[in-house]
């Protein structure tokens, strides 16, 4: 069977009434959290992990994917109307979108963002459906050393991609790897780092860790800042519909943004932010109205928003085919798969094709739902911006606590939630990224297992790890991903110092 046939089967699964309900809940929640500044899809998916513990696996994963897509959509609303990006990937949208809103063109700005996101999501999901089987065929030849090299690449790129310092990213990663060692050794059956606590023999619960680090830590950090900013909300004036000129200036940026955002989202060191910046730079170069950039150019909203949403589908390519998360939300979704005893990767396409293709097909349905939710209900999303932050974050703490108790009614687990929440607060306070510690906890046991199997096959010969061309290339890319940013940062600091010295002369 070809990808098209699998996609049709997936549409039949995704079109079931309960699956449609899960998708609708996901995109609605995703849009809401995208609109609210400071709350992203990763936090929302983390909060829902314990709540969905006893639900259907396919429905829960479809809901999580809907939240991811919806979060990408909703981030444009605050960027345009409030000049406050709901997501880091919406920073570029704020540059031009808010200028348009201040000129009374907030409606067309929101419309081009919504329609561009819809078109990009549609094309990118189809690309995901047709590329995934090819990547799976390649991944099926992977052995222990290739999988270990892939894990190393995931560790390095996640550490380098999040945060301003590679050292802080690696510190966060190794803390996650240390926590992954807690519990029973999978190969020898011996207890490790359990400190005489029987509950720790099962290891650190990924769900508790994710909720604590992303939800509790974020709420404590916001409360600790004690900053009250009265943002000025720009009202939507006039019609929300685009004129013929707006359409003519938007459709090419939509397509260009899609084909820029999708491959960057699929890269191990990619990310939606990179795609949006590249799309903006491209539109500024190709535009017939370059003088409008910085003053409210519609191309500066259309292209980056398309790139933003296309990257969400691109992120799912390595996640579903290789089990490789390239964003914080993807890492939490990986934890969601493992919560149901599923491991994303090539074997999942063979052992559970109904779930995988149903998930992919649900993204097509989610795109149509989001188009309907975003434009007609813009007034509702704007009202969410009036929710007081103390209520919002108090609700997050309450929901995180109740969800953890519901999934695992244990006093010790509740203590773990508080402990890791305080750790997450401290890491944010000192600039340490959160995603690497969660990725280390999730992928650490798999990396250890594949490394020990590879060394067992080679009878302890470490050179065996680089004797495979695929493994050697993956490890080489990981080394470049770690070294190149350090060189660029050092060169940038050198140029800055020389410039300062020149100014003093």
Secondary structure, DSSP 8 states (H G I E B T S, - for coil): --HHHHHHHHHHHHTSHHHHHHHHHHHHHHHHHHHSTT--HHHHHHHHHHHTTTS-HHHHHHHHHHHHHHHHHHHHHHHHHTS--SSGGGHHHHHHHHHHHHTT-HHHHHHHHHHHHHHHHHHHHHHHHHHHHHHHHHHTT--HHHHHHHHHHHHHHHHHHSSS-HHHHHHHHHHHHHHHT-EE-TTT--EES-TT-GGGGG---HHHHHHIIIIIHHHHHHHHH------------S-SS--HHHHHHHHHHHHHHHHHHHHHHHSTT--HHHHHHHHHHHHHHH-S-GGGTTS--THHHHHHHHHHHHHHHHHHHHHHHH----SHHHHHHHHHHHHTT---SHHHHHH-HHHHHHHHHHHHHHHHHHHHHHHHTHHHHHHHTTS-HHHHHHHHHHHHHHHHHHHS--HHHHHHHHHHHHHHHHHHHTT--SHHHHHHHHHHHHHHHHHHHHHHHTTT-GGGGGSSHHHHHHHHHHHHHHHHHHHHHHHHHHHHHHHHHHHH-
